Amino acid sequence: MASMEVPCRVGARLRAVVQRATGRLLVLPEESTDRSPAPGKWSPREVLGHLIDSASNNHQRFVRAQMQEDMVFAGYPQDDWVAAQRYGTAPWMDLVTLWKTFNLHLARVMEVAPADARLRERSRHNLHEIAWATVASNDVVTLEFFMNDYVDHLEHHLAQIFGREDPS
């Protein structure tokens, strides 16, 4: 007996965030995007680069989670990745285009993930180490929870770029 398909709303949520933010990102003056707001803080280019790295890492996590019983994934040293790719000197329009395209693909990955994979409860995970929101190691999680966590993380960093808490 086939399971009833439960629609995935997180993909539509990500798609809406990307569509709203893209126009705002594109009108930021190129020369302002390489300025750090404070010592030790990422510039808007570096924040967007970090979001590209997050998309890259979470893309494979979202796909793998559909094929495995646990949700244990490798982490990555975020500051080292940003520095290694020199996002601070990358062309702003290139970063915006890559960020937008990658996230629209992730929205599709979310939308086409089967409900049984998205909603399957997993007790073995390392989201307490890699998720943006606090998750206890003994909490039961789902892929859909992790997908929503990804969008929450993205919205948080967009708010940093736009200089306020509300990214919309």
DSSP file (Angstrom, degrees, kcal/mol; ACC not computed):
  #  RESIDUE AA STRUCTURE BP1 BP2  ACC     N-H-->O    O-->H-N    N-H-->O    O-->H-N    TCO  KAPPA ALPHA  PHI   PSI    X-CA   Y-CA   Z-CA
    1    1 A M              0   0    0      0, 0.0     2,-0.2     0, 0.0     0, 0.0   0.000 360.0 360.0 360.0 126.8    0.0    0.0    0.0
    2    2 A A        -     0   0    0      1,-0.1     2,-0.2     3,-0.0     3,-0.0  -0.486 360.0-116.0 -76.0 141.8    1.5    3.4   -1.0
    3    3 A S        -     0   0    0     -2,-0.2     2,-0.2     1,-0.1   112,-0.1  -0.490  33.7-102.2 -76.6 148.5    1.8    6.0    1.6
    4    4 A M        -     0   0    0     -2,-0.2     2,-0.4     1,-0.1    -1,-0.1  -0.515  39.6-117.0 -69.9 134.0   -0.3    9.2    1.1
    5    5 A E        -     0   0    0     -2,-0.2    -1,-0.1   110,-0.1    -3,-0.0  -0.603  23.5-156.0 -78.6 125.2    2.0   12.0   -0.1
    6    6 A V        -     0   0    0     -2,-0.4   113,-0.0     1,-0.0    -1,-0.0  -0.896  25.7-116.7-100.1 121.5    2.2   14.9    2.3
    7    7 A P        -     0   0    0      0, 0.0     2,-0.7     0, 0.0   104,-0.1  -0.225  20.0-127.5 -61.8 147.2    3.1   18.1    0.4
    8    8 A C     >  +     0   0    0    103,-0.3     4,-0.5     1,-0.1     3,-0.1  -0.854  27.0 177.2 -96.5 114.2    6.4   19.8    1.3
    9    9 A R  H  >  +     0   0    0     -2,-0.7     4,-2.1     1,-0.2    -1,-0.1   0.681  69.6  74.6 -89.3 -19.1    5.9   23.4    2.2
   10   10 A V  H  > S+     0   0    0      1,-0.2     4,-2.6     2,-0.2     5,-0.2   0.856  92.1  55.2 -66.4 -33.6    9.5   24.1    3.1
   11   11 A G  H  > S+     0   0    0      2,-0.2     4,-2.6     1,-0.2    -1,-0.2   0.925 109.7  46.1 -62.7 -43.9   10.6   24.1   -0.6
   12   12 A A  H  X S+     0   0    0     -4,-0.5     4,-2.3     2,-0.2    -2,-0.2   0.868 111.2  53.7 -64.9 -36.4    8.0   26.8   -1.4
   13   13 A R  H  X S+     0   0    0     -4,-2.1     4,-2.2     2,-0.2    -2,-0.2   0.936 110.6  45.5 -63.1 -46.6    9.1   28.7    1.7
   14   14 A L  H  X S+     0   0    0     -4,-2.6     4,-2.7     1,-0.2     5,-0.2   0.931 111.5  52.6 -62.1 -45.6   12.8   28.7    0.5
   15   15 A R  H  X S+     0   0    0     -4,-2.6     4,-2.5     1,-0.2    -1,-0.2   0.905 110.1  48.5 -57.5 -43.2   11.7   29.6   -3.0
   16   16 A A  H  X S+     0   0    0     -4,-2.3     4,-2.4     2,-0.2    -1,-0.2   0.905 110.9  49.9 -65.4 -42.2    9.7   32.6   -1.7
   17   17 A V  H  X S+     0   0    0     -4,-2.2     4,-2.5     2,-0.2     5,-0.2   0.932 112.5  47.8 -61.5 -45.3   12.7   33.8    0.5
   18   18 A V  H  X S+     0   0    0     -4,-2.7     4,-2.4     1,-0.2    -2,-0.2   0.924 112.1  48.7 -62.8 -45.3   15.1   33.6   -2.5
   19   19 A Q  H  X S+     0   0    0     -4,-2.5     4,-0.8    -5,-0.2    -1,-0.2   0.913 114.5  45.6 -63.0 -42.3   12.7   35.5   -4.8
   20   20 A R  H  X S+     0   0    0     -4,-2.4     4,-0.7     1,-0.2    -1,-0.2   0.909 117.8  42.8 -66.0 -41.7   12.2   38.2   -2.2
   21   21 A A  H  X S+     0   0    0     -4,-2.5     4,-2.6    -5,-0.2     5,-0.2   0.818  99.0  71.1 -78.1 -31.3   15.8   38.6   -1.3
   22   22 A T  H  X S+     0   0    0     -4,-2.4     4,-2.5     1,-0.2    -1,-0.2   0.912  99.0  46.7 -57.2 -48.3   17.4   38.4   -4.8
   23   23 A G  H  X S+     0   0    0     -4,-0.8     4,-1.1     1,-0.2    -1,-0.2   0.892 113.6  49.3 -60.8 -39.5   16.1   41.8   -6.0
   24   24 A R  H  < S+     0   0    0     -4,-0.7     4,-0.4     1,-0.2    -1,-0.2   0.875 111.7  49.1 -68.1 -36.9   17.3   43.4   -2.7
   25   25 A L  H >< S+     0   0    0     -4,-2.6     3,-1.2     1,-0.2    -2,-0.2   0.908 107.1  55.7 -67.1 -41.2   20.7   41.8   -3.0
   26   26 A L  H 3< S+     0   0    0     -4,-2.5    -1,-0.2     1,-0.3    -2,-0.2   0.760 105.1  51.9 -66.1 -25.4   21.1   42.9   -6.6
   27   27 A V  T 3< S+     0   0    0     -4,-1.1    -1,-0.3    -3,-0.2    -2,-0.2   0.508  80.3 111.2 -91.8  -3.4   20.6   46.6   -5.8
   28   28 A L  S <  S-     0   0    0     -3,-1.2     2,-0.2    -4,-0.4     5,-0.1  -0.518  83.4-104.0 -66.5 135.1   23.2   46.7   -3.0
   29   29 A P    >>  -     0   0    0      0, 0.0     3,-1.7     0, 0.0     4,-0.8  -0.425  23.3-133.2 -63.1 128.7   26.1   48.8   -4.2
   30   30 A E  G >4 S+     0   0    0      1,-0.3     3,-1.0     2,-0.2     4,-0.3   0.863 104.3  56.5 -48.7 -43.2   29.0   46.6   -5.2
   31   31 A E  G 34 S+     0   0    0      1,-0.3     3,-0.4     2,-0.2    -1,-0.3   0.723 104.2  52.7 -69.0 -20.6   31.5   48.7   -3.2
   32   32 A S  G X4 S+     0   0    0     -3,-1.7     3,-1.0     1,-0.2    -1,-0.3   0.640  94.3  71.4 -86.4 -14.1   29.5   48.3    0.0
   33   33 A T  T << S+     0   0    0     -3,-1.0    12,-2.4    -4,-0.8    13,-0.3   0.581  92.0  55.7 -82.6  -8.1   29.4   44.6   -0.1
   34   34 A D  T 3  S+     0   0    0     -3,-0.4     2,-0.5    -4,-0.3    -1,-0.2   0.377  84.9 102.4-102.1   5.7   33.1   44.1    0.7
   35   35 A R    <   -     0   0    0     -3,-1.0    10,-0.1     7,-0.1    -3,-0.0  -0.771  66.8-137.5 -93.7 127.5   33.0   46.1    4.0
   36   36 A S        -     0   0    0     -2,-0.5     7,-0.2     7,-0.2     6,-0.1  -0.618   9.2-139.3 -77.8 138.2   32.9   44.2    7.3
   37   37 A P  S    S-     0   0    0      0, 0.0    -1,-0.1     0, 0.0     6,-0.1   0.733  82.7  -5.9 -71.7 -19.8   30.5   45.7    9.8
   38   38 A A  S >  S-     0   0    0      3,-0.2     3,-2.3     4,-0.1     0, 0.0  -0.972  95.1 -69.3-165.1 157.7   33.0   45.1   12.6
   39   39 A P  T 3  S+     0   0    0      0, 0.0     3,-0.1     0, 0.0     0, 0.0  -0.307 121.6  15.8 -55.9 133.7   36.4   43.6   13.2
   40   40 A G  T 3  S+     0   0    0      1,-0.3     2,-0.3    -4,-0.0     0, 0.0   0.436 103.1 114.3  82.2  -1.1   36.2   39.8   13.0
   41   41 A K  S <  S-     0   0    0     -3,-2.3    -1,-0.3     1,-0.0    -3,-0.2  -0.767  70.2-108.4-102.8 149.6   32.8   39.9   11.2
   42   42 A W        -     0   0    0     -2,-0.3    -4,-0.1    -6,-0.1    -7,-0.1  -0.449  27.1-125.3 -73.2 145.7   32.1   38.8    7.7
   43   43 A S     >  -     0   0    0     -7,-0.2     4,-2.6    -2,-0.1     5,-0.2  -0.363  37.5 -96.8 -74.3 166.7   31.3   41.3    5.0
   44   44 A P  H  > S+     0   0    0      0, 0.0     4,-2.7     0, 0.0     5,-0.2   0.882 128.2  53.3 -54.9 -37.7   28.1   40.9    3.0
   45   45 A R  H  > S+     0   0    0    -12,-2.4     4,-2.5     1,-0.2     5,-0.1   0.917 110.4  46.5 -62.8 -42.0   30.1   39.1    0.3
   46   46 A E  H  > S+     0   0    0    -13,-0.3     4,-2.5     2,-0.2    -1,-0.2   0.878 111.5  51.3 -69.3 -36.8   31.5   36.7    2.9
   47   47 A V  H  X S+     0   0    0     -4,-2.6     4,-2.2     2,-0.2    -2,-0.2   0.942 112.3  46.1 -62.7 -46.9   28.1   36.1    4.4
   48   48 A L  H  X S+     0   0    0     -4,-2.7     4,-1.8     1,-0.2    -2,-0.2   0.896 111.4  52.5 -64.2 -38.7   26.7   35.3    1.0
   49   49 A G  H  X S+     0   0    0     -4,-2.5     4,-2.4     2,-0.2    -1,-0.2   0.910 107.6  51.8 -60.3 -42.3   29.7   33.1    0.3
   50   50 A H  H  X S+     0   0    0     -4,-2.5     4,-2.6     1,-0.2    -2,-0.2   0.895 107.7  52.3 -60.3 -39.9   29.0   31.3    3.6
   51   51 A L  H  X S+     0   0    0     -4,-2.2     4,-2.2     2,-0.2    -1,-0.2   0.839 107.7  51.7 -67.3 -31.3   25.4   30.8    2.4
   52   52 A I  H  X S+     0   0    0     -4,-1.8     4,-2.5     2,-0.2    -2,-0.2   0.919 110.7  48.0 -67.2 -43.5   26.7   29.3   -0.8
   53   53 A D  H  X S+     0   0    0     -4,-2.4     4,-2.7     2,-0.2     5,-0.2   0.899 110.7  51.6 -61.9 -40.4   28.8   26.9    1.2
   54   54 A S  H  X S+     0   0    0     -4,-2.6     4,-2.8     2,-0.2     5,-0.2   0.912 110.0  49.0 -62.4 -42.9   25.8   26.1    3.4
   55   55 A A  H  X S+     0   0    0     -4,-2.2     4,-2.1     2,-0.2    -2,-0.2   0.920 111.6  50.2 -61.6 -43.3   23.8   25.3    0.3
   56   56 A S  H  X S+     0   0    0     -4,-2.5     4,-1.2     2,-0.2    -2,-0.2   0.935 115.3  41.2 -61.8 -48.3   26.6   23.1   -1.1
   57   57 A N  H  X S+     0   0    0     -4,-2.7     4,-1.3     1,-0.2    -2,-0.2   0.901 117.3  47.1 -68.4 -41.5   26.9   21.1    2.1
   58   58 A N  H  X S+     0   0    0     -4,-2.8     4,-3.0    -5,-0.2     5,-0.2   0.771 100.6  67.4 -75.9 -24.2   23.2   20.8    2.8
   59   59 A H  H  X S+     0   0    0     -4,-2.1     4,-1.9    -5,-0.2    -1,-0.2   0.971 106.4  40.2 -55.5 -54.3   22.5   19.8   -0.8
   60   60 A Q  H  X S+     0   0    0     -4,-1.2     4,-2.7     1,-0.2    -1,-0.2   0.843 114.5  54.1 -68.0 -30.9   24.3   16.5   -0.3
   61   61 A R  H  X S+     0   0    0     -4,-1.3     4,-2.6     2,-0.2    -1,-0.2   0.933 108.2  48.7 -66.1 -44.6   22.8   16.1    3.2
   62   62 A F  H  X S+     0   0    0     -4,-3.0     4,-0.5     2,-0.2    -2,-0.2   0.869 116.0  43.7 -65.1 -35.8   19.3   16.5    2.0
   63   63 A V  H >< S+     0   0    0     -4,-1.9     3,-1.2    -5,-0.2     4,-0.4   0.947 114.9  47.7 -72.9 -48.9   19.8   14.0   -0.8
   64   64 A R  H >X S+     0   0    0     -4,-2.7     3,-2.0     1,-0.3     4,-0.7   0.876 103.1  62.9 -60.2 -38.4   21.7   11.4    1.4
   65   65 A A  H 3< S+     0   0    0     -4,-2.6     3,-0.3     1,-0.3    -1,-0.3   0.747  96.1  60.2 -61.6 -22.6   19.1   11.6    4.1
   66   66 A Q  T << S+     0   0    0     -3,-1.2    -1,-0.3    -4,-0.5    -2,-0.2   0.701 111.7  39.3 -74.4 -18.2   16.5   10.3    1.7
   67   67 A M  T <4 S+     0   0    0     -3,-2.0     2,-0.3    -4,-0.4    -2,-0.2   0.390 109.9  61.0-114.8   1.0   18.6    7.1    1.3
   68   68 A Q     <  -     0   0    0     -4,-0.7     0, 0.0    -3,-0.3     0, 0.0  -0.910  69.9-133.3-130.8 159.1   19.9    6.4    4.8
   69   69 A E  S    S+     0   0    0     -2,-0.3    55,-0.2    53,-0.0     2,-0.1   0.785  88.0  52.0 -81.5 -28.9   18.2    5.7    8.1
   70   70 A D  S    S-     0   0    0     52,-0.1    55,-0.2     2,-0.1    -2,-0.2  -0.457  71.4-137.0-100.5 176.7   20.3    8.1   10.2
   71   71 A M  B     +a  125   0A   0     53,-2.4    55,-1.8    -2,-0.1     2,-0.6  -0.493  50.5 139.2-130.0  62.0   21.0   11.8    9.8
   72   72 A V        +     0   0    0     53,-0.3     2,-0.3    54,-0.1    -2,-0.1  -0.942  24.8 167.1-109.2 119.9   24.7   11.8   10.6
   73   73 A F        -     0   0    0     -2,-0.6     2,-0.1    -9,-0.0    -2,-0.0  -0.928  37.9 -98.7-135.3 154.2   26.7   14.1    8.3
   74   74 A A        -     0   0    0     -2,-0.3     2,-0.1   -17,-0.1   -13,-0.1  -0.420  34.3-145.5 -68.2 144.4   30.1   15.7    8.1
   75   75 A G        -     0   0    0     -2,-0.1    -1,-0.1     2,-0.0    55,-0.1  -0.265  10.6-143.1 -91.8-171.2   30.5   19.2    9.3
   76   76 A Y        -     0   0    0     -2,-0.1     2,-1.2    54,-0.0   -19,-0.0  -0.977  23.6-106.2-155.5 147.5   32.9   21.8    7.8
   77   77 A P     >  -     0   0    0      0, 0.0     4,-2.2     0, 0.0     5,-0.2  -0.622  35.5-165.9 -77.8  98.6   35.0   24.6    9.2
   78   78 A Q  H  > S+     0   0    0     -2,-1.2     4,-2.4     1,-0.2     5,-0.2   0.870  81.6  48.4 -58.4 -47.0   33.0   27.6    8.0
   79   79 A D  H  > S+     0   0    0      1,-0.2     4,-2.5     2,-0.2    -1,-0.2   0.904 112.2  50.5 -62.8 -40.3   35.5   30.4    8.5
   80   80 A D  H  > S+     0   0    0      2,-0.2     4,-2.9     1,-0.2    -1,-0.2   0.895 109.8  50.4 -64.7 -39.8   38.2   28.3    6.7
   81   81 A W  H  X S+     0   0    0     -4,-2.2     4,-1.7     2,-0.2    -2,-0.2   0.931 111.5  47.7 -63.6 -45.2   35.9   27.7    3.8
   82   82 A V  H  X>S+     0   0    0     -4,-2.4     5,-1.3     1,-0.2     4,-0.5   0.928 115.8  44.9 -61.7 -45.1   35.0   31.4    3.5
   83   83 A A  H ><5S+     0   0    0     -4,-2.5     3,-1.1     1,-0.2    -2,-0.2   0.918 110.2  53.9 -65.5 -43.9   38.7   32.4    3.7
   84   84 A A  H 3<5S+     0   0    0     -4,-2.9    -1,-0.2     1,-0.3    -2,-0.2   0.833 112.2  44.1 -61.9 -33.0   39.9   29.7    1.2
   85   85 A Q  H 3<5S-     0   0    0     -4,-1.7    -1,-0.3    -5,-0.2    -2,-0.2   0.488 100.3-137.2 -92.8  -2.8   37.5   30.8   -1.4
   86   86 A R  T X<5 +     0   0    0     -3,-1.1     3,-1.8    -4,-0.5     4,-0.4   0.892  35.8 169.6  49.4  48.8   38.2   34.5   -0.9
   87   87 A Y  G > < +     0   0    0     -5,-1.3     3,-1.3     1,-0.3    -1,-0.1   0.805  65.6  73.6 -58.6 -29.2   34.6   35.5   -1.1
   88   88 A G  G 3  S+     0   0    0     -6,-0.3    -1,-0.3     1,-0.3   -43,-0.1   0.708 106.0  35.1 -60.8 -19.7   35.5   39.0    0.1
   89   89 A T  G <  S+     0   0    0     -3,-1.8    -1,-0.3   -44,-0.1    -2,-0.2   0.343  92.1 113.2-114.8   4.5   37.0   39.8   -3.3
   90   90 A A  S <  S-     0   0    0     -3,-1.3     2,-0.2    -4,-0.4   -41,-0.0  -0.457  82.3 -91.6 -74.4 148.7   34.6   37.8   -5.5
   91   91 A P     >  -     0   0    0      0, 0.0     4,-2.0     0, 0.0     3,-0.3  -0.433  32.1-137.3 -62.0 129.2   32.3   39.8   -7.8
   92   92 A W  H  > S+     0   0    0      1,-0.2     4,-2.7     2,-0.2     5,-0.2   0.892 100.9  52.3 -55.8 -46.8   29.0   40.5   -6.0
   93   93 A M  H  > S+     0   0    0      1,-0.2     4,-2.4     2,-0.2    -1,-0.2   0.873 108.1  52.2 -62.7 -36.8   26.8   39.7   -9.0
   94   94 A D  H  > S+     0   0    0     -3,-0.3     4,-2.5     2,-0.2    -1,-0.2   0.921 110.8  47.7 -63.1 -43.6   28.5   36.4   -9.5
   95   95 A L  H  X S+     0   0    0     -4,-2.0     4,-2.9     2,-0.2     5,-0.2   0.923 112.1  48.9 -63.7 -44.5   27.9   35.5   -5.8
   96   96 A V  H  X S+     0   0    0     -4,-2.7     4,-2.8     1,-0.2     5,-0.2   0.925 112.4  48.6 -62.3 -44.0   24.2   36.6   -6.0
   97   97 A T  H  X S+     0   0    0     -4,-2.4     4,-2.6    -5,-0.2     5,-0.2   0.927 114.2  44.9 -62.6 -46.1   23.6   34.5   -9.1
   98   98 A L  H  X S+     0   0    0     -4,-2.5     4,-2.7     2,-0.2     5,-0.3   0.927 114.2  49.5 -64.3 -44.9   25.2   31.4   -7.7
   99   99 A W  H  X S+     0   0    0     -4,-2.9     4,-2.2    -5,-0.2    -2,-0.2   0.934 114.0  45.7 -58.9 -47.8   23.4   31.8   -4.4
  100  100 A K  H  X S+     0   0    0     -4,-2.8     4,-2.2    -5,-0.2     5,-0.2   0.949 115.6  44.9 -61.9 -50.5   20.1   32.3   -6.1
  101  101 A T  H  X S+     0   0    0     -4,-2.6     4,-1.9    -5,-0.2    -2,-0.2   0.910 113.7  49.1 -63.6 -43.6   20.5   29.4   -8.5
  102  102 A F  H  X S+     0   0    0     -4,-2.7     4,-2.3    -5,-0.2    -1,-0.2   0.915 112.8  47.6 -63.5 -42.4   21.8   26.9   -5.9
  103  103 A N  H  X S+     0   0    0     -4,-2.2     4,-2.2    -5,-0.3    -1,-0.2   0.831 107.9  54.3 -72.2 -31.0   19.0   27.7   -3.5
  104  104 A L  H  X S+     0   0    0     -4,-2.2     4,-1.6     2,-0.2    -1,-0.2   0.877 109.5  49.6 -66.8 -34.8   16.3   27.4   -6.2
  105  105 A H  H  X S+     0   0    0     -4,-1.9     4,-2.5    -5,-0.2    -2,-0.2   0.925 109.5  50.9 -66.3 -42.8   17.7   23.9   -6.9
  106  106 A L  H  X S+     0   0    0     -4,-2.3     4,-2.6     1,-0.2    -2,-0.2   0.885 105.8  55.9 -61.4 -37.4   17.6   23.1   -3.2
  107  107 A A  H  X S+     0   0    0     -4,-2.2     4,-2.4     1,-0.2    -1,-0.2   0.907 108.7  48.0 -60.0 -40.3   14.0   24.2   -3.1
  108  108 A R  H  X S+     0   0    0     -4,-1.6     4,-2.3     2,-0.2    -2,-0.2   0.918 108.7  53.0 -65.6 -43.5   13.3   21.7   -5.9
  109  109 A V  H  X S+     0   0    0     -4,-2.5     4,-0.8     1,-0.2    -2,-0.2   0.919 112.2  46.7 -56.9 -43.4   15.2   19.0   -3.9
  110  110 A M  H >< S+     0   0    0     -4,-2.6     3,-0.6     1,-0.2    -2,-0.2   0.923 111.6  50.6 -63.5 -45.0   13.0   19.8   -1.0
  111  111 A E  H 3< S+     0   0    0     -4,-2.4  -103,-0.3     1,-0.2    -2,-0.2   0.824 114.2  42.7 -66.3 -32.6    9.8   19.8   -3.0
  112  112 A V  H 3< S+     0   0    0     -4,-2.3    -1,-0.2    -5,-0.1    -2,-0.2   0.516  83.5 114.6 -95.1  -4.2   10.4   16.4   -4.7
  113  113 A A  S << S-     0   0    0     -4,-0.8  -105,-0.0    -3,-0.6   -50,-0.0  -0.496  77.0-109.6 -65.4 128.6   11.7   14.6   -1.6
  114  114 A P    >>  -     0   0    0      0, 0.0     4,-2.5     0, 0.0     3,-0.7  -0.278  18.8-123.5 -61.4 144.3    9.2   11.8   -0.8
  115  115 A A  H 3> S+     0   0    0      1,-0.3     4,-2.9     2,-0.2     5,-0.3   0.867 110.0  58.4 -56.9 -39.1    7.1   12.4    2.3
  116  116 A D  H 3> S+     0   0    0      1,-0.2     4,-0.6     2,-0.2    -1,-0.3   0.861 111.8  41.1 -64.1 -32.8    8.2    9.1    3.9
  117  117 A A  H <4 S+     0   0    0     -3,-0.7    26,-0.5     2,-0.2    -2,-0.2   0.886 117.5  47.5 -77.2 -40.8   11.8   10.2    3.7
  118  118 A R  H  < S+     0   0    0     -4,-2.5    26,-2.5     1,-0.2    25,-0.5   0.868 121.0  35.1 -66.8 -37.9   11.1   13.8    4.8
  119  119 A L  H  < S+     0   0    0     -4,-2.9    -1,-0.2    -5,-0.2    -2,-0.2   0.470  83.8 122.0-101.8  -3.6    8.9   12.9    7.8
  120  120 A R     <  -     0   0    0     -4,-0.6    23,-0.4    -5,-0.3     2,-0.3  -0.416  65.1-123.5 -62.0 129.3   10.7    9.7    8.9
  121  121 A E        -     0   0    0     -2,-0.1     2,-0.5    21,-0.1    21,-0.2  -0.592  26.5-164.2 -78.4 134.3   11.7   10.1   12.5
  122  122 A R  B     +B  141   0B   0     19,-3.1    19,-2.5    -2,-0.3   -52,-0.1  -0.977  19.6 179.8-123.8 124.0   15.5    9.6   13.2
  123  123 A S  S    S+     0   0    0     -2,-0.5     2,-0.7    17,-0.2    -1,-0.1   0.700  73.7  70.0 -92.3 -22.3   16.9    9.0   16.6
  124  124 A R  S    S+     0   0    0    -55,-0.2   -53,-2.4    17,-0.1     2,-0.3  -0.864  71.0 117.7-100.1 113.8   20.5    8.7   15.3
  125  125 A H  B     -a   71   0A   0     -2,-0.7   -53,-0.3    12,-0.3     3,-0.1  -0.957  58.1-138.0-159.3 169.3   21.7   12.1   14.1
  126  126 A N    >>  +     0   0    0    -55,-1.8     3,-2.0    -2,-0.3     4,-1.5  -0.084  60.1 124.7-126.8  34.4   24.3   14.8   14.7
  127  127 A L  H 3>  +     0   0    0      1,-0.3     4,-2.1     2,-0.2     8,-0.2   0.756  65.4  70.6 -65.5 -22.2   22.1   17.8   14.3
  128  128 A H  H 34 S+     0   0    0      1,-0.2    -1,-0.3     2,-0.2     9,-0.1   0.696 109.6  35.5 -64.5 -15.9   23.2   18.9   17.8
  129  129 A E  H <4 S+     0   0    0     -3,-2.0    -2,-0.2     5,-0.1    -1,-0.2   0.716 131.3  24.8-104.6 -30.0   26.6   19.6   16.1
  130  130 A I  H  < S+     0   0    0     -4,-1.5    -3,-0.2   -55,-0.1    -2,-0.2   0.619  93.7  95.3-117.9 -15.6   25.6   20.8   12.6
  131  131 A A     <  -     0   0    0     -4,-2.1     4,-0.1    -5,-0.2    15,-0.0  -0.399  67.7-134.6 -77.1 156.8   22.1   22.3   12.7
  132  132 A W  S    S+     0   0    0     14,-0.1     2,-0.2     2,-0.1    -1,-0.1   0.919  89.9  61.4 -75.0 -45.1   21.6   26.0   13.2
  133  133 A A  S    S-     0   0    0      1,-0.1     2,-0.3    -3,-0.0    -2,-0.1  -0.488 103.5 -93.2 -80.6 153.1   18.9   25.7   15.8
  134  134 A T        +     0   0    0     -2,-0.2     2,-0.4    -5,-0.0    -6,-0.1  -0.499  49.0 174.1 -68.7 127.0   19.7   23.9   19.1
  135  135 A V        -     0   0    0     -2,-0.3     2,-0.1    -8,-0.2    -4,-0.1  -0.997  28.3-127.5-134.8 128.6   18.8   20.2   18.9
  136  136 A A    >   -     0   0    0     -2,-0.4     3,-1.7     1,-0.1    -9,-0.1  -0.482  21.4-122.4 -74.2 147.9   19.6   17.8   21.7
  137  137 A S  T 3  S+     0   0    0      1,-0.3   -12,-0.3    -2,-0.1    -1,-0.1   0.757 113.2  49.6 -62.6 -24.2   21.5   14.7   20.7
  138  138 A N  T 3  S+     0   0    0    -14,-0.1    -1,-0.3     2,-0.1     2,-0.2   0.385  87.2 109.6 -97.8   4.7   18.7   12.5   22.1
  139  139 A D  S <  S-     0   0    0     -3,-1.7     2,-0.4     1,-0.0   -11,-0.1  -0.493  72.1-122.4 -73.2 148.2   15.9   14.4   20.3
  140  140 A V        -     0   0    0     -2,-0.2     2,-0.3   -19,-0.0   -17,-0.2  -0.797  38.6-175.1 -88.5 134.1   14.2   12.6   17.5
  141  141 A V  B     -B  122   0B   0    -19,-2.5   -19,-3.1    -2,-0.4     2,-0.3  -0.802  16.8-146.8-127.9 167.6   14.4   14.6   14.2
  142  142 A T     >  -     0   0    0     -2,-0.3     4,-1.9   -21,-0.2   -23,-0.2  -0.901  29.5-116.3-128.4 161.0   13.2   14.6   10.7
  143  143 A L  H  > S+     0   0    0    -26,-0.5     4,-2.6   -25,-0.5     5,-0.2   0.886 117.5  57.3 -61.4 -38.6   14.6   15.6    7.4
  144  144 A E  H  > S+     0   0    0    -26,-2.5     4,-2.3     1,-0.2    -1,-0.2   0.891 103.8  52.2 -62.4 -38.4   11.9   18.2    7.1
  145  145 A F  H  > S+     0   0    0    -27,-0.3     4,-2.2     1,-0.2    -1,-0.2   0.940 111.0  47.9 -58.3 -46.1   12.9   19.7   10.4
  146  146 A F  H  X S+     0   0    0     -4,-1.9     4,-1.9     1,-0.2    -2,-0.2   0.861 109.4  52.8 -65.4 -36.7   16.5   20.0    9.1
  147  147 A M  H  X S+     0   0    0     -4,-2.6     4,-1.7     2,-0.2    -1,-0.2   0.914 110.3  47.4 -64.5 -42.9   15.3   21.5    5.9
  148  148 A N  H  X S+     0   0    0     -4,-2.3     4,-2.5     1,-0.2    -2,-0.2   0.877 108.3  55.7 -64.8 -37.1   13.3   24.2    7.8
  149  149 A D  H  X S+     0   0    0     -4,-2.2     4,-2.4     1,-0.2    -1,-0.2   0.892 104.5  54.4 -60.3 -40.3   16.4   24.8   10.0
  150  150 A Y  H  X S+     0   0    0     -4,-1.9     4,-2.3     2,-0.2    -1,-0.2   0.924 109.6  46.0 -59.1 -46.4   18.4   25.5    6.7
  151  151 A V  H  X S+     0   0    0     -4,-1.7     4,-2.7     2,-0.2    -2,-0.2   0.889 110.8  52.8 -67.3 -38.7   15.8   28.1    5.7
  152  152 A D  H  X S+     0   0    0     -4,-2.5     4,-2.2     2,-0.2    -1,-0.2   0.925 110.4  48.4 -59.7 -44.0   15.9   29.7    9.2
  153  153 A H  H  X S+     0   0    0     -4,-2.4     4,-2.0     2,-0.2    -2,-0.2   0.910 111.0  50.3 -61.9 -44.6   19.7   29.9    9.0
  154  154 A L  H  X S+     0   0    0     -4,-2.3     4,-2.3     1,-0.2    -2,-0.2   0.927 110.4  49.3 -61.1 -45.7   19.5   31.5    5.5
  155  155 A E  H  X S+     0   0    0     -4,-2.7     4,-2.2     1,-0.2    -1,-0.2   0.890 107.6  55.6 -62.4 -39.2   17.0   34.1    6.7
  156  156 A H  H  X S+     0   0    0     -4,-2.2     4,-1.3     1,-0.2    -1,-0.2   0.934 111.3  43.0 -57.0 -48.0   19.2   34.9    9.7
  157  157 A H  H  X S+     0   0    0     -4,-2.0     4,-2.1     2,-0.2    -1,-0.2   0.835 109.6  56.0 -73.5 -32.0   22.2   35.6    7.5
  158  158 A L  H  X S+     0   0    0     -4,-2.3     4,-2.6     1,-0.2    -1,-0.2   0.907 104.7  54.7 -62.5 -39.4   20.1   37.6    5.0
  159  159 A A  H  X>S+     0   0    0     -4,-2.2     5,-2.2     1,-0.2     4,-0.8   0.872 105.9  52.5 -61.0 -36.3   19.0   39.8    7.9
  160  160 A Q  H ><5S+     0   0    0     -4,-1.3     3,-0.5     3,-0.2    -1,-0.2   0.931 109.9  48.0 -63.6 -44.4   22.7   40.4    8.6
  161  161 A I  H 3<5S+     0   0    0     -4,-2.1    -2,-0.2     1,-0.2    -1,-0.2   0.922 114.8  44.7 -61.9 -43.6   23.3   41.5    5.0
  162  162 A F  H 3<5S-     0   0    0     -4,-2.6    -1,-0.2     2,-0.2    -2,-0.2   0.556 113.1-120.6 -81.3  -7.1   20.3   43.8    5.0
  163  163 A G  T <<5S+     0   0    0     -4,-0.8     2,-0.3    -3,-0.5    -3,-0.2   0.737  79.2  75.1  78.9  23.8   21.3   45.2    8.4
  164  164 A R  S   <S-     0   0    0     -5,-2.2    -1,-0.2    -6,-0.2    -2,-0.2  -0.965  84.4-108.3-156.1 171.3   18.1   44.3   10.3
  165  165 A E  S    S+     0   0    0     -2,-0.3    -6,-0.2     1,-0.1    -5,-0.1   0.794  98.3  71.8 -77.4 -29.1   16.4   41.3   11.8
  166  166 A D        -     0   0    0      1,-0.1    -1,-0.1    -7,-0.1   -10,-0.0  -0.796  59.9-171.5 -93.8 110.6   13.6   40.9    9.3
  167  167 A P              0   0    0      0, 0.0    -1,-0.1     0, 0.0    -2,-0.0   0.545 360.0 360.0 -79.6  -4.9   14.9   39.6    6.0
  168  168 A S              0   0    0   -147,-0.0    -2,-0.0  -148,-0.0   -13,-0.0   0.491 360.0 360.0 -87.8 360.0   11.7   40.1    4.0
